[in-house]
Amino acid sequence: MTRASYAPQLSYLGQQTTLSPLAVVALRVAVTLTHWSERRRTRGHLKQLDDHLLRDIGMDRLTATKEANRKFWRA
């Protein structure tokens, strides 16, 4: 595809106005849920690492357990 074929899409994006308040709220909710999901998943994986892998990432078992047991909504 040549650069000229992107012109209609780019001009459409350039004509867009700011998001509506409802869209802003929906976007913030989606971002928050995504962050929470990632924290839950990574903390779950952290529980499963053995001591050798924890040393590789510079963490001891006690610190890993504390982090893994934190609630997903806590940063």
Phi and psi restraints in degrees (value plus and minus 20) as a CYANA .aco file:
   2 THR   PHI    -108.4   -68.4
   2 THR   PSI     146.9   186.9
   3 ARG   PHI     -83.8   -43.8
   3 ARG   PSI     -54.3   -14.3
   4 ALA   PHI     -82.9   -42.9
   4 ALA   PSI     -49.1    -9.1
   5 SER   PHI     -92.7   -52.7
   5 SER   PSI     -34.6     5.4
   6 TYR   PHI    -105.0   -65.0
   6 TYR   PSI     -31.6     8.4
   7 ALA   PHI     -76.0   -36.0
   7 ALA   PSI     -64.7   -24.7
   8 PRO   PHI     -82.7   -42.7
   8 PRO   PSI     -60.2   -20.2
   9 GLN   PHI     -86.5   -46.5
   9 GLN   PSI     -62.0   -22.0
  10 LEU   PHI     -87.2   -47.2
  10 LEU   PSI     -58.1   -18.1
  11 SER   PHI     -88.4   -48.4
  11 SER   PSI     -54.9   -14.9
  12 TYR   PHI     -82.8   -42.8
  12 TYR   PSI     -65.3   -25.3
  13 LEU   PHI     -84.3   -44.3
  13 LEU   PSI     -55.5   -15.5
  14 GLY   PHI     -87.9   -47.9
  14 GLY   PSI     -43.2    -3.2
  15 GLN   PHI    -105.2   -65.2
  15 GLN   PSI     -29.9    10.1
  16 GLN   PHI     -88.0   -48.0
  16 GLN   PSI     121.3   161.3
  17 THR   PHI    -111.8   -71.8
  17 THR   PSI    -196.3  -156.3
  18 THR   PHI     -88.1   -48.1
  18 THR   PSI     143.3   183.3
  19 LEU   PHI     -91.4   -51.4
  19 LEU   PSI     130.0   170.0
  20 SER   PHI     -90.4   -50.4
  20 SER   PSI     138.8   178.8
  21 PRO   PHI     -77.2   -37.2
  21 PRO   PSI     -58.7   -18.7
  22 LEU   PHI     -84.7   -44.7
  22 LEU   PSI     -59.9   -19.9
  23 ALA   PHI     -85.8   -45.8
  23 ALA   PSI     -57.0   -17.0
  24 VAL   PHI     -83.4   -43.4
  24 VAL   PSI     -64.7   -24.7
  25 VAL   PHI     -82.6   -42.6
  25 VAL   PSI     -65.6   -25.6
  26 ALA   PHI     -81.3   -41.3
  26 ALA   PSI     -60.3   -20.3
  27 LEU   PHI     -85.8   -45.8
  27 LEU   PSI     -62.7   -22.7
  28 ARG   PHI     -83.7   -43.7
  28 ARG   PSI     -60.5   -20.5
  29 VAL   PHI     -83.2   -43.2
  29 VAL   PSI     -64.3   -24.3
  30 ALA   PHI     -82.4   -42.4
  30 ALA   PSI     -61.9   -21.9
  31 VAL   PHI     -85.4   -45.4
  31 VAL   PSI     -63.6   -23.6
  32 THR   PHI     -82.8   -42.8
  32 THR   PSI     -65.3   -25.3
  33 LEU   PHI     -83.0   -43.0
  33 LEU   PSI     -56.6   -16.6
  34 THR   PHI     -85.6   -45.6
  34 THR   PSI     -63.2   -23.2
  35 HIS   PHI     -82.2   -42.2
  35 HIS   PSI     -64.4   -24.4
  36 TRP   PHI     -82.6   -42.6
  36 TRP   PSI     -62.3   -22.3
  37 SER   PHI     -82.8   -42.8
  37 SER   PSI     -62.1   -22.1
  38 GLU   PHI     -85.2   -45.2
  38 GLU   PSI     -62.0   -22.0
  39 ARG   PHI     -82.6   -42.6
  39 ARG   PSI     -64.3   -24.3
  40 ARG   PHI     -80.7   -40.7
  40 ARG   PSI     -64.1   -24.1
  41 ARG   PHI     -86.2   -46.2
  41 ARG   PSI     -67.4   -27.4
  42 THR   PHI     -90.5   -50.5
  42 THR   PSI     -55.0   -15.0
  43 ARG   PHI     -88.5   -48.5
  43 ARG   PSI     -53.9   -13.9
  44 GLY   PHI     -84.3   -44.3
  44 GLY   PSI     -60.7   -20.7
  45 HIS   PHI     -87.0   -47.0
  45 HIS   PSI     -55.3   -15.3
  46 LEU   PHI     -81.9   -41.9
  46 LEU   PSI     -56.6   -16.6
  47 LYS   PHI     -80.7   -40.7
  47 LYS   PSI     -51.0   -11.0
  48 GLN   PHI    -108.0   -68.0
  48 GLN   PSI     -28.8    11.2
  49 LEU   PHI     -92.0   -52.0
  49 LEU   PSI     120.4   160.4
  50 ASP   PHI    -104.5   -64.5
  50 ASP   PSI     152.2   192.2
  51 ASP   PHI     -80.3   -40.3
  51 ASP   PSI     -55.9   -15.9
  52 HIS   PHI     -81.1   -41.1
  52 HIS   PSI     -66.7   -26.7
  53 LEU   PHI     -89.5   -49.5
  53 LEU   PSI     -54.3   -14.3
  54 LEU   PHI     -83.4   -43.4
  54 LEU   PSI     -60.3   -20.3
  55 ARG   PHI     -82.5   -42.5
  55 ARG   PSI     -56.1   -16.1
  56 ASP   PHI     -81.2   -41.2
  56 ASP   PSI     -52.9   -12.9
  57 ILE   PHI    -118.1   -78.1
  57 ILE   PSI     -13.0    27.0
  58 GLY   PHI      56.8    96.8
  58 GLY   PSI      15.6    55.6
  59 MET   PHI    -152.5  -112.5
  59 MET   PSI     124.0   164.0
  60 ASP   PHI    -117.4   -77.4
  60 ASP   PSI     150.1   190.1
  61 ARG   PHI     -81.2   -41.2
  61 ARG   PSI     -62.4   -22.4
  62 LEU   PHI     -82.9   -42.9
  62 LEU   PSI     -65.7   -25.7
  63 THR   PHI     -84.1   -44.1
  63 THR   PSI     -61.8   -21.8
  64 ALA   PHI     -84.3   -44.3
  64 ALA   PSI     -60.4   -20.4
  65 THR   PHI     -85.8   -45.8
  65 THR   PSI     -63.1   -23.1
  66 LYS   PHI     -79.9   -39.9
  66 LYS   PSI     -66.6   -26.6
  67 GLU   PHI     -85.8   -45.8
  67 GLU   PSI     -61.9   -21.9
  68 ALA   PHI     -86.6   -46.6
  68 ALA   PSI     -48.4    -8.4
  69 ASN   PHI    -108.5   -68.5
  69 ASN   PSI     -22.9    17.1
  70 ARG   PHI     -88.4   -48.4
  70 ARG   PSI     130.7   170.7
  71 LYS   PHI     -88.7   -48.7
  71 LYS   PSI     126.2   166.2
  72 PHE   PHI     -84.1   -44.1
  72 PHE   PSI     -44.0    -4.0
  73 TRP   PHI    -104.2   -64.2
  73 TRP   PSI     -25.7    14.3
  74 ARG   PHI    -113.8   -73.8
  74 ARG   PSI     107.2   147.2
